[in-house]
């Protein structure tokens, strides 16, 4: 009953705010970014898809997924072709011409350094100096990036986490930078990666929906819907569907 009352309240807020059903584009990265986003046959699937299905039910809006490379996706948001980029911490887009506005936080993202089974864990970034570390082209790693460059960490860019994992398995890279959720998914589903392990935590940051600055009404609606989903444990259940236990939020 309490859940029903809260849902009715959400609907009333949207109606009184004058919200009208509309279609919005949502950026997802092609080249494999499971379990957040991946292709199941010819259909988009994953955590983001499930979250936006529920957001559509709560807001009445339609959300269309647009798969692009990381670099192309960033440019498309800046040009206004993309309305929403999910799973973003504002610090990752500080240098963008259009930083955007952000919804409430709904989850955490841990970025880690992943190594092979014989790799040692380290406490300081300087321990990786002289090593070659893979990174998805266009991804940002905040203060950790000051350790990149000549005489420090040599960075090799590739188009996706999937490609980086293949290179790590074939010893073409010493380490890779990757989100712990994506790493856990690949390790659980690919026997060749079972020995891979986390050797350093780069960051642990809350994530939200990055929204075009002009869409202030949409931000309010998404905030209300996400708050409802968090209170009802819906986002936790979506993550668990893919074998991922959310960090305490």
Secondary structure as GFF3:
##gff-version 3
##sequence-region A 1 249
A	DSSP	alpha_helix	2	16	.	.	.	ID=ss1
A	DSSP	beta_strand	23	29	.	.	.	ID=ss2
A	DSSP	beta_strand	38	40	.	.	.	ID=ss3
A	DSSP	beta_strand	43	45	.	.	.	ID=ss4
A	DSSP	alpha_helix	47	59	.	.	.	ID=ss5
A	DSSP	beta_strand	62	68	.	.	.	ID=ss6
A	DSSP	alpha_helix	70	78	.	.	.	ID=ss7
A	DSSP	beta_strand	84	88	.	.	.	ID=ss8
A	DSSP	three_ten_helix	90	93	.	.	.	ID=ss9
A	DSSP	beta_strand	101	102	.	.	.	ID=ss10
A	DSSP	beta_strand	107	115	.	.	.	ID=ss11
A	DSSP	three_ten_helix	125	128	.	.	.	ID=ss12
A	DSSP	beta_strand	132	136	.	.	.	ID=ss13
A	DSSP	three_ten_helix	142	147	.	.	.	ID=ss14
A	DSSP	beta_strand	154	158	.	.	.	ID=ss15
A	DSSP	alpha_helix	161	169	.	.	.	ID=ss16
A	DSSP	beta_strand	175	179	.	.	.	ID=ss17
A	DSSP	alpha_helix	180	189	.	.	.	ID=ss18
A	DSSP	three_ten_helix	191	193	.	.	.	ID=ss19
A	DSSP	beta_strand	197	211	.	.	.	ID=ss20
A	DSSP	alpha_helix	216	231	.	.	.	ID=ss21
A	DSSP	alpha_helix	234	241	.	.	.	ID=ss22
###
